Amino acid sequence: MTNTAYLLLGPETGEKELKLKEIRNDLRKQVGSELEMHRFYPFETENGEIFAALNNNSLFSEHRLVILSQAELMNASLSGAIADYLSHPTDTATLVIISAENSIAPKIMKAVPKENTKIFYELFDNQKADWVRTYFRRFGLSITSDGVDLLLELVENNTQELRTICSQLTLFWQTGEKTRPITEEDIQTYIHHSREEDAFTLFPAIAKGELKQSLDMVHVILGSGDSSAGILLVSGLLWQFRRLLSIQEQREKGASEYEAFNGAKVLGKASAIRNPRDKTTYHNAVANYDLDQCRAIITVIADTDLAVKESGSEMVPLMLEKMLYRIIVRKGGSMRSIPFASF
């Protein structure tokens, strides 16, 4: 196995996720079997957990894919240890390092082959509009200029968010067997009436610690008929807890709640909280989940993200129930006995 390490850099989240999927699929073909997968964040590798995953062979899989996300948060000690590992990597594991920045520690940049290093830049304004039109064109659909402008106002500046909403809108439009172009009014109708529940309506219930309501909402979301609903749900919650983590990190340094809300970030990108309803939600979340719990919860959600993508659809409801229990009841802690199969 020659490709033992990759660097996926830059702020464009969607293309990085596609590249990670491509790496995973290529490894499966090379190995000829399923991979053992691990995802870590810098704040959870203090006891060498990532190196145990890289160096310890598995009884159940021939090869391990180990992902280090948010690598821009690495301290000097971890950067040095990663660089040392890369000087003598094991051939039974592949390490993928992901960062929102365009570069990380020089020793790591030098240790990873140039052909395995790629920077994913955000789309320029003119590229975003073309991306949206091309996406719909692949499904035999068209969209007006006003419709494109509204979509771009609604989503974050990366193809992951664009792909999510365009995919959902495509399904909505094709279900109705409509042949005319998608307009601004159509998108408003879809946003306000078709999506009754999603990760962004679920998060306020989680922020308040309401397990029963959260479980009910998850089952509504999964009952929508969208095969990607579980994946989109987990992705949306991961985004929001990363935002909450940035707030808690600022509070830890002495910032007021107002300052932390204005300085909120997701994967290094500014994501200020200004909407009064959002401020109430994040105020509840700040009170309910402290800094260490946020970090643990992000790990829980990231593990669920991998599991949902790898599992059959019949297992997704139980996985999401377990995830919510660990978030709301255990605050990111380990599982004990769960008194439900489904509420």
C-alpha positions as CSV (number, residue, x, y, z in Angstrom):
1,M,0.0,0.0,0.0
2,T,1.9,3.1,-1.2
3,N,-0.6,5.8,-0.5
4,T,-0.3,5.9,3.3
5,A,-1.2,9.6,3.8
6,Y,-3.3,12.3,2.2
7,L,-3.7,16.0,3.0
8,L,-7.0,17.6,2.1
9,L,-6.8,21.3,2.7
10,G,-8.8,24.5,2.3
11,P,-12.3,25.8,3.1
12,E,-14.4,24.0,0.5
13,T,-16.0,21.3,2.6
14,G,-18.1,19.6,-0.1
15,E,-15.3,18.7,-2.5
16,K,-13.1,17.5,0.4
17,E,-15.9,15.1,1.4
18,L,-16.1,13.8,-2.1
19,K,-12.4,13.3,-2.3
20,L,-12.5,11.4,1.1
21,K,-15.2,9.1,-0.3
22,E,-13.0,8.5,-3.4
23,I,-10.0,7.6,-1.2
24,R,-12.2,5.2,0.8
25,N,-13.5,3.5,-2.3
26,D,-10.1,3.2,-3.9
27,L,-8.7,1.6,-0.7
28,R,-11.6,-0.9,-0.6
29,K,-10.7,-2.0,-4.2
30,Q,-7.0,-2.3,-3.4
31,V,-7.6,-4.2,-0.2
32,G,-10.5,-6.3,-1.5
33,S,-12.5,-6.0,1.7
34,E,-14.1,-3.5,4.0
35,L,-12.0,-1.0,5.9
36,E,-11.8,-0.3,9.6
37,M,-12.5,3.4,10.0
38,H,-11.5,5.9,12.7
39,R,-12.1,9.7,12.9
40,F,-10.2,11.9,15.4
41,Y,-10.0,15.5,16.2
42,P,-6.9,17.2,17.7
43,F,-8.5,17.6,21.1
44,E,-9.1,13.9,21.5
45,T,-5.6,12.6,20.7
46,E,-3.8,13.6,23.9
47,N,-3.2,10.0,25.0
48,G,-2.1,8.8,21.7
49,E,-5.4,7.3,20.5
50,I,-4.8,8.2,16.9
51,F,-1.4,6.4,16.9
52,A,-2.9,3.3,18.5
53,A,-5.4,3.3,15.6
54,L,-2.7,3.8,13.0
55,N,-0.2,1.2,14.4
56,N,-2.3,-1.6,15.9
57,N,-3.5,-4.2,13.4
58,S,-7.1,-5.2,13.5
59,L,-8.5,-8.7,13.8
60,F,-11.5,-7.7,11.7
61,S,-10.0,-5.8,8.7
62,E,-6.8,-5.9,6.7
63,H,-6.6,-2.1,6.4
64,R,-7.5,0.9,8.5
65,L,-8.5,4.4,7.3
66,V,-7.7,7.0,10.0
67,I,-9.1,10.5,9.5
68,L,-7.8,13.5,11.4
69,S,-10.3,16.4,11.0
70,Q,-9.8,20.1,12.0
71,A,-6.0,19.6,11.7
72,E,-5.6,23.4,11.9
73,L,-6.2,23.0,15.6
74,M,-3.2,20.8,16.2
75,N,-0.7,22.0,18.7
76,A,3.1,21.7,18.2
77,S,3.4,18.5,20.1
78,L,0.8,16.7,18.0
79,S,2.2,18.1,14.7
80,G,5.6,16.8,15.6
81,A,4.3,13.4,16.5
82,I,2.3,13.2,13.2
83,A,5.4,14.2,11.3
84,D,7.4,11.5,13.1
85,Y,4.8,8.9,12.2
86,L,4.8,9.9,8.6
87,S,8.5,9.4,8.4
88,H,7.9,5.7,9.0
89,P,4.2,5.0,8.3
90,T,2.7,1.6,8.6
91,D,1.5,0.0,5.3
92,T,-1.7,-1.4,6.9
93,A,-3.2,2.1,7.6
94,T,-3.9,5.2,5.6
95,L,-4.0,8.6,7.3
96,V,-6.1,11.4,5.9
97,I,-5.5,14.8,7.4
98,I,-8.2,17.4,6.8
99,S,-7.9,21.1,7.5
100,A,-9.9,24.2,6.7
101,E,-6.6,26.1,6.2
102,N,-4.6,26.1,3.0
103,S,-1.5,24.8,4.8
104,I,-0.5,23.2,8.1
105,A,2.8,22.4,9.9
106,P,5.7,22.4,7.3
107,K,7.0,19.1,8.5
108,I,3.7,17.4,7.7
109,M,3.4,19.2,4.4
110,K,6.8,17.9,3.4
111,A,6.2,14.4,4.6
112,V,3.0,13.9,2.5
113,P,3.6,13.3,-1.2
114,K,2.6,16.2,-3.3
115,E,0.3,14.1,-5.5
116,N,-1.6,13.2,-2.3
117,T,-2.0,16.9,-1.2
118,K,-4.8,19.0,-2.5
119,I,-6.2,22.4,-1.6
120,F,-10.0,22.9,-2.1
121,Y,-10.8,26.5,-2.5
122,E,-14.2,28.1,-2.1
123,L,-16.1,28.8,-5.3
124,F,-16.1,32.3,-6.7
125,D,-19.5,34.0,-7.1
126,N,-19.7,33.3,-10.9
127,Q,-18.7,29.7,-10.3
128,K,-21.4,29.1,-7.7
129,A,-24.2,30.2,-10.1
130,D,-22.7,27.9,-12.9
131,W,-22.4,25.0,-10.4
132,V,-26.1,25.3,-9.5
133,R,-27.3,25.4,-13.1
134,T,-25.1,22.5,-14.0
135,Y,-26.4,20.4,-11.1
136,F,-30.0,20.8,-12.2
137,R,-29.2,20.3,-15.8
138,R,-27.8,16.8,-15.1
139,F,-31.4,15.9,-14.0
140,G,-33.0,17.5,-17.0
141,L,-34.1,20.6,-15.0
142,S,-33.6,24.3,-15.4
143,I,-33.7,27.2,-12.9
144,T,-34.2,30.9,-13.3
145,S,-31.6,33.5,-12.4
146,D,-33.7,34.7,-9.5
147,G,-34.0,31.1,-8.3
148,V,-30.2,30.7,-8.4
149,D,-29.7,34.0,-6.5
150,L,-32.1,32.9,-3.7
151,L,-30.5,29.4,-3.4
152,L,-27.1,31.1,-3.0
153,E,-28.5,33.4,-0.3
154,L,-29.8,30.4,1.6
155,V,-26.8,28.2,1.9
156,E,-23.2,28.3,3.1
157,N,-20.5,29.0,0.5
158,N,-19.5,25.4,-0.2
159,T,-20.7,22.7,-2.5
160,Q,-21.6,20.4,0.4
161,E,-24.4,22.8,1.4
162,L,-25.3,23.5,-2.2
163,R,-25.5,19.9,-3.1
164,T,-27.7,19.1,-0.1
165,I,-30.4,21.7,-0.8
166,C,-30.2,21.1,-4.6
167,S,-30.6,17.4,-4.1
168,Q,-33.7,17.9,-1.9
169,L,-35.1,20.4,-4.3
170,T,-34.5,18.1,-7.3
171,L,-36.5,15.3,-5.6
172,F,-39.3,17.7,-4.7
173,W,-39.5,19.0,-8.2
174,Q,-39.3,15.6,-10.0
175,T,-42.0,14.1,-7.7
176,G,-44.4,16.8,-8.9
177,E,-43.4,16.0,-12.6
178,K,-43.0,19.7,-13.3
179,T,-41.4,20.7,-16.6
180,R,-41.0,24.5,-16.4
181,P,-37.9,26.1,-14.9
182,I,-37.6,26.3,-11.1
183,T,-38.3,29.9,-9.9
184,E,-37.6,32.0,-6.8
185,E,-41.3,31.5,-5.8
186,D,-41.0,27.7,-6.2
187,I,-37.9,27.6,-3.9
188,Q,-39.7,29.7,-1.2
189,T,-42.7,27.3,-1.4
190,Y,-40.4,24.4,-1.0
191,I,-38.4,25.9,1.9
192,H,-41.4,27.0,3.9
193,H,-43.9,24.2,3.2
194,S,-42.1,21.0,2.1
195,R,-39.4,20.6,4.7
196,E,-41.4,20.3,7.9
197,E,-38.4,19.0,10.0
198,D,-34.7,18.9,9.4
199,A,-31.4,19.1,11.4
200,F,-32.0,22.9,11.8
201,T,-35.4,22.5,13.4
202,L,-34.2,19.6,15.4
203,F,-31.2,21.4,17.0
204,P,-33.3,23.7,19.2
205,A,-34.9,20.7,20.9
206,I,-31.5,19.2,21.4
207,A,-30.2,22.5,22.7
208,K,-32.9,22.4,25.4
209,G,-32.2,18.8,26.2
210,E,-35.6,17.5,25.2
211,L,-35.0,13.8,24.3
212,K,-38.6,12.7,23.6
213,Q,-39.3,15.7,21.3
214,S,-36.0,15.1,19.5
215,L,-36.7,11.4,18.9
216,D,-40.1,12.2,17.6
217,M,-38.7,14.8,15.1
218,V,-36.0,12.3,13.9
219,H,-38.7,9.8,13.0
220,V,-40.6,12.5,11.1
221,I,-37.4,13.3,9.2
222,L,-36.7,9.7,8.4
223,G,-40.3,9.2,7.3
224,S,-40.0,11.8,4.6
225,G,-39.1,9.2,2.0
226,D,-35.7,10.8,1.2
227,S,-33.1,8.0,1.3
228,S,-30.4,10.5,2.2
229,A,-32.3,12.0,5.1
230,G,-30.2,10.3,7.8
231,I,-26.9,11.4,6.3
232,L,-28.1,15.0,5.8
233,L,-29.4,15.0,9.4
234,V,-26.1,13.9,10.9
235,S,-24.2,16.4,8.7
236,G,-26.4,19.2,9.8
237,L,-26.0,18.4,13.5
238,L,-22.3,18.1,13.1
239,W,-22.2,21.6,11.6
240,Q,-24.2,23.1,14.4
241,F,-22.2,21.5,17.2
242,R,-19.0,22.7,15.6
243,R,-20.5,26.2,15.7
244,L,-21.4,25.7,19.3
245,L,-17.9,24.5,20.0
246,S,-16.4,27.7,18.6
247,I,-18.7,29.7,20.9
248,Q,-17.7,27.6,24.0
249,E,-14.0,28.0,23.1
250,Q,-14.4,31.8,23.0
251,R,-16.3,31.8,26.3
252,E,-13.5,29.7,27.8
253,K,-11.1,32.6,26.8
254,G,-13.3,35.2,28.6
255,A,-15.5,36.4,25.7
256,S,-19.0,37.4,26.6
257,E,-21.9,35.5,25.0
258,Y,-22.5,38.5,22.6
259,E,-18.9,38.5,21.5
260,A,-18.8,34.7,21.1
261,F,-22.0,34.8,19.0
262,N,-20.5,37.4,16.7
263,G,-17.2,35.5,16.5
264,A,-18.8,32.0,15.8
265,K,-17.0,29.9,13.2
266,V,-17.4,26.5,11.6
267,L,-14.2,24.9,10.3
268,G,-12.5,28.2,10.4
269,K,-15.2,30.1,8.4
270,A,-17.1,32.9,10.1
271,S,-20.6,32.0,11.0
272,A,-21.9,34.8,13.3
273,I,-25.2,34.3,15.1
274,R,-27.5,37.3,14.6
275,N,-31.0,35.9,14.2
276,P,-32.9,36.4,17.6
277,R,-34.3,32.8,17.3
278,D,-30.9,31.4,16.7
279,K,-29.5,33.4,19.6
280,T,-32.1,31.8,21.9
281,T,-31.2,28.3,20.6
282,Y,-27.5,28.8,21.1
283,H,-28.0,30.4,24.5
284,N,-29.9,27.2,25.6
285,A,-27.1,25.1,24.1
286,V,-24.3,27.0,25.8
287,A,-26.1,26.5,29.1
288,N,-26.7,22.8,28.5
289,Y,-23.4,21.6,26.9
290,D,-20.0,22.8,28.2
291,L,-16.8,22.8,26.2
292,D,-15.6,19.3,27.0
293,Q,-19.1,17.9,26.4
294,C,-19.2,19.7,23.0
295,R,-16.0,18.0,22.0
296,A,-17.2,14.6,23.1
297,I,-20.5,15.2,21.3
298,I,-18.7,16.1,18.0
299,T,-16.9,12.8,18.3
300,V,-20.2,10.9,18.8
301,I,-21.8,12.6,15.8
302,A,-18.7,12.0,13.6
303,D,-18.8,8.3,14.5
304,T,-22.5,8.2,13.7
305,D,-21.8,9.9,10.4
306,L,-19.4,7.1,9.4
307,A,-21.7,4.4,10.7
308,V,-24.8,5.7,8.8
309,K,-22.8,6.0,5.5
310,E,-21.6,2.4,5.9
311,S,-24.8,0.7,7.2
312,G,-28.0,-0.4,5.6
313,S,-31.0,1.8,5.8
314,E,-32.8,-0.4,8.3
315,M,-30.2,0.3,11.0
316,V,-30.3,4.1,10.6
317,P,-33.2,4.8,13.0
318,L,-31.5,2.9,15.8
319,M,-28.2,4.6,15.2
320,L,-29.8,8.0,15.3
321,E,-31.7,7.2,18.5
322,K,-28.5,6.1,20.2
323,M,-26.8,9.2,19.0
324,L,-29.5,11.5,20.5
325,Y,-29.3,9.5,23.8
326,R,-25.6,10.0,24.0
327,I,-25.9,13.7,23.1
328,I,-28.9,14.7,25.3
329,V,-28.7,12.3,28.2
330,R,-25.0,11.3,28.4
331,K,-23.7,14.7,27.1
332,G,-21.2,12.9,24.8
333,G,-20.4,10.2,27.4
334,S,-20.2,6.5,26.7
335,M,-23.2,4.3,26.4
336,R,-24.8,2.6,29.3
337,S,-28.0,0.5,29.0
338,I,-30.5,2.3,26.9
339,P,-34.1,1.9,28.1
340,F,-35.6,2.0,24.6
341,A,-35.5,0.6,21.2
342,S,-37.7,3.3,19.9
343,F,-39.8,5.9,21.8
